[in-house]
Amino acid sequence: MLSLIQNHNQCGSCVVQVIDAPLQLVWSIIKRFDKPQIYKKFIKNCTMLCGNGEIGSIREVQVVSGLPARVSIERLDQLDDETHTISFSMIGGDHALKNYHSTITLHESEDDGKTILVEAYVVDVLNGNTKEDTCLFVETIIKCNHKSLAWITEKSASSSSDDSFYGSC
């Protein structure tokens, strides 16, 4: 991750979440660049400005009220179904996150069928803040998104297995 940091005014890290759901189920939600509000609870609405969710697509996300932003403009930089990797950059908006870039990769746990989500990010240090404060702010949002994604996919996976169980009776 440190190789992504280009100057002393940037910070970044990796956040890991283990999700008790199949990788393909988690990926089916993560890869929807046009529907981040499915699991990102800070997003009220998403409008595609350019493209249909392929690399280079640009979206405008409207943030829920109460946060220090209203709109973020984001570009899809990478989407790979084979490696289960998606990355995007914030390229505009009225938020304080400048030069923000995030890459999410999904990995299947070999021993228990769980999904391991790794999100690496880099961002400019917020004006008037330390690197630590900026990372804490960004990671709080990322962790909330991950927990929401885990809840949604784990619930879906469990109801799918419950349905198949009851369907076999």
N, C-alpha and C positions, 0 to 999 in steps of 0.2 A: 504494500500500500504506500509506503513512503516514497516509492519511485513516482507516484502520481503527483506528489506535492512539488510544485515548481518554484515556489519562493517562500521566504520566511513569513509572509503574511497569509499563508494558507495552513489549514489543518485538515486532518482526515483520520479515519479509522475504519475498522470492520465491526459489524454487529452480526452476531450469529443467533439464529433461532431454530430450535428443533421442533418440528411439527409432526404430530402423530397422525399423518395422512399420507396417502400415496403421492409420489412425486408428480405423476401425470395430472392428478387433481389440483395440486398446488400450482403447477405450471399453467394449467388452463385458465387460472385466474390472473396470475402474475403477468402473463404475456399479453393481456388485454390492455394495450396502451390507451385505447379509446374509452376504457371503463375503470379508471383507478379508484373511483368512488365505491366500487364493489367491496373493497376492504380498507381503503384509506378514509377513515372517518372524519378527517379534517377537510375533506373535499366535498363541496356541495354539488358541483356540476362539472362536466367536462365537455368541451366542444372541440371537435377536430377542425383546425384551421387549414391544414394542408395534409393530404394523404389519407390513407385508410388504415393506418396501423403498421405500415411497412417502414423499414429504416428510412429516416429522413422526414417522417411525419411530424407535424407540429400540432400540439394541443394547447388549449387554454383551459386551465382549471380555475374554478371559482372556489375560494376558501370559505369555510363556514365563518359566520360573524363571531367576533370576540378574539380572533387572532390578529397579530400585527401585519396583516396582508389581506388583500381582497382577490388578487389575480396572480397566477404564475403562468408564464409561457414556457413550454418544455418541448424539446426535440428528442425523438427516438434515435439514438446513436447506434445501437446494436440490438439484434433480436435473433437468437440462434436456437432453433428447436432441438438440435442435436446435443448441444452442450448445456441447454437450459439456462441461457444467459440473456439478460436484458440490461441495457444501460440507457440512461437519458441524461440530458443536460438542461438546466434552467437557463433560458436565453433571454428572459424578460419578465416583466411583472412589477408589482409594487411592493415586493417583499425585500428583506434585507440580505437574503442569501445570494451572494454574487459569485460567479464562476463555480456554481455547484454542479457536480457530476457524480452520479451514482451508478454502480454496477451490482446487479443481483445475480448470483449463481445458485442453482439448486443442485443438491447432491443426494443420492439415495443412500441411506444407511444400510450397510450390507447385512447386519445381523437382525434387525427388527422391522424393516420396511418403512421406517420413518423417513421424513424428508429433512435435510439440513439446508437451511437457507443462510447464505452469507451475503451481506450487503456491505460493500466497500464504498466509501464516499470521500470526496475532497471538496473543500469550499474555502473561500476567502474568510479570514477572521473578521467577525462583525466589528464595525467601527465602535471604539470605546470599550471593547471586550478583550478578554484574553483568549488564547487558543483553547484553554480548558473550558471556559464558559461557552464558547462557540460550539465546541464538540458536545458538551452536555446538552445544549439546546437542540442541536440536530439529532443526537442520539435519542433524546426523549421522544421526538416525533417518530423516528424510525422504529423504536421499540413499541410504541403504541400501534403503528401500522402492522408490525409483525404479529403482535398479540391478537389483533383483530383478524388478520389472515389465518392465524392458527385456529382461532375459535371457529371461524366460518368453515374452513376445510375439515377440521376434526369433527365438527357437528355433521357436515355433509357425509364424510366417510363413515361415521358411526350409523347414520340413518340409512345409508346404502347397505351396510352390512346387516343392519336390523331388518331391512326390507327383504333382503335375500334370505335371511334366516326364517322369517315368518312365511315367506313365499314358498319355502321348501316343506312346510308342515302340511 
